[in-house]
Each structure stands twice: as structure tokens, then as C-alpha cells.
Amino acid sequence: MSEDVSKDLQALQQRMAALSKAMPGVLGGFKKLSDEATKSGSLSPGLKELVAATLGVARGCEDCIVFHLSAAKRHGADRNQLVELLGIAVEMGGGPALVYSAKALKVFDALA
């Protein structure tokens, strides 16, 4: 993850656009799944995106963290919610999740 989170997000978006062009059916299906999973319900879309980001923390997926924290911020998620969920990620993921939690918090703070 670079120091410029906006560049990381832009690079990820470019990679996903290229993949979508190469595999439109797969990416279209995945987008439908993602849209359905994150739509408003008992939990807000922002909270759902924070959960997705913390799953990225537990799995060690830097691009997942950047993507889902960007979406969480767009949906109005706040830093305190993230911090609480990062605690759960650390509980479940141990030391590696601790390292990625620090990265996630830095990403969240760096996003506009």
C-alpha cells in the first residue's frame, strides 16, 4: 500500500475495469452479488462496507481494505465504528490482522 491512498484506489479501479472487460459476465455477476449484499437493510450500507473492510483485514487483502473503506466513507461510516470492528478482526485474526488493522486505520484517515 502506498502513501497515496487515492492512487491505490485509482489503480485498483483501473485493474478491475480491465478485468471487467476481459470477463464481463463474471464481473457483472459479482457486481450484482456485491450490490445485493451491501444494500440497505437492518444494517446500513456503510456498516456493511466496514465489515467487508475488516474481513479484508482478517484475510490480509490490502486492495479489499482500500476498496471497502472508500465505499464505507461514501456511505457515511465513521472512524469509531471502524475501530470497534478492527478490534474484532484482531481477535479473530491475531497478529497479522493487527498489522493490517493499522494499515486500515491509516487508509480510512487518508481517504477524503
C-alpha positions, 0 to 999 in steps of 0.5 A: 500500500502506498502513501497515496491512498487515492492512487491505490484506489485509482489503480485498483479501479483501473485493474478491475475495469480491465478485468471487467472487460476481459470477463464481463459476465463474471464481473457483472455477476459479482457486481450484482452479488456485491450490490445485493449484499451491501444494500440497505437493510437492518444494517446500513450500507456503510456498516456493511462496507466496514465489515467487508473492510475488516474481513479484508483485514482478517484475510490480509487483502490490502486492495479489499481494505482500500476498496471497502473503506472508500465505499464505507466513507461514501456511505457515511461510516465513521472512524469509531465504528471502524475501530470497534470492528478492527478490534474484532478482526484482531481477535479473530485474526491475531497478529497479522490482522493487527498489522493490517488493522493499522494499515486500515486505520491509516487508509480510512484517515487518508481517504477524503 
